[in-house]
Amino acid sequence: MANKLILEVIACSVDDAVAAQSGGADRLELISHFELGGLTPPINLVLDVVSSVKIPVRVMIREIENFFVEDERIIERMCDRIRSFSSLCVDGLVLGF
């Protein structure tokens, strides 16, 4: 049995997400601040995107531009964000560090 290829598209807005779904995306990776390599999006954006598309949405967890997380406050903030997303209908999380 051959593996099915999955087209995952990065989205930064509801418009991006809807366009990606219309264009044939199988899954979304939702981020903010594309120009910084992708950061954790606001919870309101996650709610809006999840309610606007039918394809799975994975959410980026990355609080700072630096890929090295050594600050306890940043780690705690990431954990808080993960907890806030846990009650939403997201397909998963993408860890960016």
N, C-alpha and C positions, 0 to 999 in steps of 0.2 A: 504494500500500500504506500503510495507516494505521499509525502508531506505536502500539505496545502501551504502555499506562500501567503503571508499576511502583509497587507499594506497598512502600515502604521504611519499616521501623519501628525506632525506637530501642529497644535492649534493654540492661539493666544487670545482668541475671542470667540463669541458665539458665531459671528459671521464666518470665521475660519472653520469652525467645527461643522457648520451646516454645509459650507462649500466642499469640505473634505468628504463628508458623507455623500453628497451629491456626485462627487467625482469618483466614487468607488472605494473610498477608504474602508478598511475592515475594522480599524481601531484608531483611537486618538490618544496622543500624549498631550495633556493640557499643561501649559506653562505660562508664566509671565516673563517679561523682559528677555525676549529672544536675543536681543543685542548683547546680553550678559551671559549667554549660554543657557538660559532658561532657569528661572527661579520658581518657587512655590507660588501658585496663583491664589488670589483671594477666594475665600469660601463662596462669596456671592457669585463669582464667575463660574466656579465648579457647579453650583446649583443650577445656574442658567444654562450651562452647556449640557449637563446631564438631562435636563428637562426638554432640551431642544433637538436632541439626536437619539437615534435608536441603536447606534453602534457602541461598543464598549469604550469607556473613557478611563485612562490611567492618568494619575496626577503626579506631577513632579514634586519631590520634596528636596528642596535646596534653598537655604535661607540667605546665603551670601555668595558673592561672585567667586570667592576663593574656593577651590575644591578640597581644601584641607580644613576639617572641622576639629578644632582643638579647644574651643571655648565652651565651657559648661553651659553658659547661658544660651548659646546657639543650639546646642544639643537639646536642651530643655524646650526651647521654642519649637524645634523640629518635632519633638515628641508631642507637644501640645497641638501642633497642626495635624499630625497623624491622627491623634484622638478625635479632633474635630471632623476629619474626613471619614472616620470609621463608621459613622451612622448614615453616610450618604451612599447612593447606589453607584459607586465607582467600581471599576473592574480590578483596580490594583493601584499600587504606588510605584513610582520610579524614583530611585534614590540617586541623587546627583552629587556625590562627594567621594 
